[in-house]
Amino acid sequence: MTTIDRVPNVTFKTRVRDESVPGPNPYRWQDLTTDEIFKGKKVVVFSLPGAFTPTCSSNHLPRYEELYEEFKALGVDQIICVSVNDAFVMFQWGKQIGAKNVFLLPDGNGDFTSGMGMLVDKSNLGFGKRSWRYSMLVNDGNVEKIFSEPNFGDNCPIDPFEVSDADTMLAYLKGTESAGVSSPRLEFVG
């Protein structure tokens, strides 16, 4: 894992709703650059190994959703969840979880994750290359604070979830101590 001062300059392949697209699937491809996402904004980013996985689905994403208004009250413009998954998977996961506030950003090729120094091999789980679990506060493209889970490395036999949670980031923004990871918000069946 490396230390980084700015988010990497990449282009994300996303899909957005567009009513001008005919048929039952009214979506079109839209490229989003890191400048478009981060320039002039205060953004909380959290990254996780994969959509539809236990901790990510039961706690990581749902808790950021739950605390969204508290983040906004502290001057956060946007909360973004990054995962090395494609746009279709991220859309369906968000739909299943009921994500309405957190922007699910697909990093299908792992370009952003690699540029962050957070791309790890999870072949021991059959995942291939994925993101290490972390969260960060980004101000105008500059990384102000990063919380990276312990034991960073390829084929880690565990999935630590101790510091990249919503409560730890919220406590940091408030200038207080975190009470630790909250209990799961949703039941995961999979």
C-alpha positions in Angstrom: 0.0 0.0 0.0 1.3 3.4 -0.9 0.6 6.9 0.5 -1.1 9.2 -2.0 -1.8 12.9 -1.8 -4.2 13.3 -4.8 -6.7 11.0 -6.3 -5.5 9.4 -9.6 -6.6 10.9 -12.9 -8.9 8.3 -14.5 -12.1 8.0 -16.4 -14.9 5.8 -15.0 -17.3 4.0 -17.3 -20.8 4.6 -15.8 -24.4 4.2 -16.9 -27.0 6.8 -16.4 -30.8 6.9 -16.8 -31.8 8.5 -20.1 -35.5 8.6 -21.1 -34.5 9.3 -24.7 -33.2 5.7 -25.0 -36.0 3.5 -26.3 -37.0 0.2 -24.8 -37.2 -1.3 -21.3 -33.6 -0.4 -20.4 -33.4 3.4 -20.7 -29.7 3.8 -19.8 -26.7 5.1 -21.7 -22.9 5.0 -21.1 -21.4 8.1 -19.6 -17.7 8.7 -18.9 -16.9 10.5 -15.7 -13.4 11.8 -15.0 -11.9 12.3 -11.6 -12.0 16.1 -12.2 -15.8 15.9 -12.8 -16.3 13.9 -9.6 -13.9 15.7 -7.2 -13.0 19.2 -8.5 -14.2 21.8 -6.0 -16.0 19.3 -3.8 -15.5 17.7 -0.4 -16.1 14.0 -0.9 -16.1 10.9 1.3 -15.0 7.8 -0.6 -15.1 4.3 0.7 -13.9 1.3 -1.3 -14.7 -2.3 -0.8 -13.9 -5.7 -2.3 -17.2 -6.3 -4.0 -20.9 -5.7 -4.5 -23.2 -8.4 -3.1 -20.6 -9.5 -0.6 -21.5 -10.0 3.1 -19.8 -7.1 5.0 -20.2 -4.7 2.1 -23.9 -5.4 1.8 -24.9 -5.8 5.5 -22.9 -2.9 7.0 -20.4 -0.9 4.9 -22.8 0.6 2.3 -26.0 0.6 4.5 -24.3 2.5 7.3 -23.0 5.3 5.0 -26.5 5.5 3.6 -28.0 5.7 7.1 -25.6 8.5 8.2 -25.8 10.5 4.9 -27.5 13.6 6.4 -25.0 13.8 9.2 -22.2 13.8 6.6 -24.0 16.5 4.6 -24.4 18.7 7.7 -20.6 18.6 8.2 -20.0 20.0 4.7 -19.6 16.8 2.7 -20.9 17.3 -0.9 -21.0 13.6 -1.8 -20.4 10.1 -0.5 -19.0 7.7 -3.1 -18.6 3.9 -2.9 -16.0 2.5 -5.3 -15.7 -1.1 -6.1 -13.9 -3.1 -8.8 -17.2 -4.2 -10.4 -18.8 -3.1 -13.6 -21.6 -0.6 -13.9 -24.4 -3.2 -14.3 -23.4 -5.0 -11.1 -23.1 -1.8 -9.2 -26.6 -0.7 -10.4 -28.3 -3.9 -9.4 -26.5 -4.0 -6.0 -27.6 -0.4 -5.3 -31.2 -1.3 -6.3 -31.2 -4.4 -4.0 -29.7 -2.5 -1.1 -32.0 0.5 -1.6 -29.1 2.9 -2.0 -30.4 6.4 -2.6 -27.8 8.8 -1.3 -24.4 7.1 -1.8 -23.1 7.3 -5.4 -22.0 3.8 -6.5 -19.0 4.3 -8.7 -17.9 1.3 -10.8 -14.2 0.9 -11.3 -14.5 -2.1 -13.6 -11.0 -2.1 -14.8 -9.5 -1.3 -11.4 -7.8 1.9 -12.8 -8.7 4.1 -9.9 -8.0 1.4 -7.3 -4.7 0.7 -8.9 -3.8 4.4 -9.0 -4.7 4.6 -5.3 -2.2 1.7 -4.6 -5.1 -0.3 -3.2 -5.5 -3.1 -5.9 -5.0 -6.5 -4.3 -5.2 -10.1 -5.5 -8.1 -11.9 -4.0 -7.7 -15.1 -6.1 -7.8 -17.1 -2.9 -11.5 -16.3 -2.8 -12.0 -16.5 -6.6 -12.4 -12.7 -6.9 -9.3 -11.9 -8.9 -8.1 -8.3 -8.6 -10.2 -6.2 -6.2 -9.9 -3.2 -3.9 -8.6 -3.3 -0.4 -11.2 -1.9 2.0 -10.5 1.7 2.9 -12.2 5.1 3.2 -10.9 8.6 2.6 -11.8 12.3 2.8 -11.0 14.1 -0.5 -11.1 17.9 -0.7 -10.9 19.2 -4.3 -9.0 16.1 -5.4 -6.6 16.2 -2.5 -6.6 13.2 -0.1 -6.9 14.8 3.4 -7.3 11.6 5.4 -7.3 7.9 4.6 -8.4 5.0 6.8 -7.0 1.7 5.4 -7.9 -1.6 7.0 -5.0 -3.6 8.6 -3.2 -6.6 7.1 -3.0 -5.0 3.6 -1.9 -7.6 1.0 -2.6 -10.1 -1.6 -4.7 -13.2 -0.8 -5.4 -12.0 2.8 -7.2 -14.8 4.5 -9.4 -12.4 6.4 -11.5 -9.3 5.5 -10.8 -6.8 8.2 -13.5 -4.1 8.8 -12.2 -1.9 11.6 -11.6 1.6 10.4 -13.1 2.2 6.9 -16.7 2.3 8.3 -19.0 5.3 8.3 -18.8 5.8 12.1 -15.0 6.2 12.1 -15.2 8.7 9.2 -18.0 10.6 10.8 -16.1 10.8 14.1 -13.0 12.1 12.2 -15.1 14.9 10.6 -16.5 15.8 14.0 -13.1 15.7 15.7 -14.2 13.0 18.1 -13.1 9.4 18.9 -15.0 6.7 17.0 -17.0 4.2 19.1 -16.0 1.6 16.5 -17.8 -0.3 13.8 -21.6 -0.4 14.3 -23.5 -3.6 14.1 -24.8 -4.8 10.7 -27.6 -2.7 9.3 -29.1 -5.2 7.0 -29.2 -9.0 6.9 -27.1 -10.5 4.2 -28.3 -13.6 2.5 -26.1 -15.0 -0.2 
